[in-house]
Amino acid sequence: MCAHGHPTTDMDALYDLSQLLETGLDRETLAVLIGLTEQGVNPEALAAVVKELRRESAALRAAEAEAAEAEGGS
């Protein structure tokens, strides 16, 4: 960002848009996804993969929390 709060690069602008849309993507992940789309990967397929990875991550965290509670309750 420049001193006036305007994006200084395309990536800054894309990241700002990502934040406004509350995607939850960090700059590094966003850059990887943009790079993949520039290489010809279908953006809708990438979105589906990101959603599935988030679901699986949440399920793993929930399972770990349940296991920790079960160990603590024994």
Secondary structure, DSSP 8 states (H G I E B T S, - for coil): --TTS--SSHHHHHHHHHHHTT----HHHHHHHHHHHHTT--HHHHHHHHHHHHHHHHHHHHHHHHHHHHHHH-
